[in-house]
Amino acid sequence: MKRTRLLISGRVQGVCYRAETWRHARRLQLTGWVRNLRDGRVEAVFEGHGEDVETMVSWCKKGPSLATVTDIEIVDEPLSGHTTEFIIRHEGA
């Protein structure tokens, strides 16, 4: 099992990035969340089987067709086990 946090920069708000991330994460049976940040980035946390998390990270590097990802920060974190599903959160700091 693995937990990874992503900070995604570029044209990633207003292009269905969160909704498509939710759809892909649910398909892979990952838990965690995704949200827009006030600075224009998208933040996401994925927990699940290592290969599924890596598949999701690879997808996030490109995102949906209208997105343009210019940078992505990837940080592996200790498992939390606090989430039981994948959700879209409200805008964060």
Secondary structure, DSSP 8 states (H G I E B T S, - for coil): -EEEEEEEEEE-SSSSHHHHHHHHHHHTT-EEEEEEBTTS-EEEEEEE-HHHHHHHHHHHTT-STT-EEEEEEEEEE------SSEEE---B-
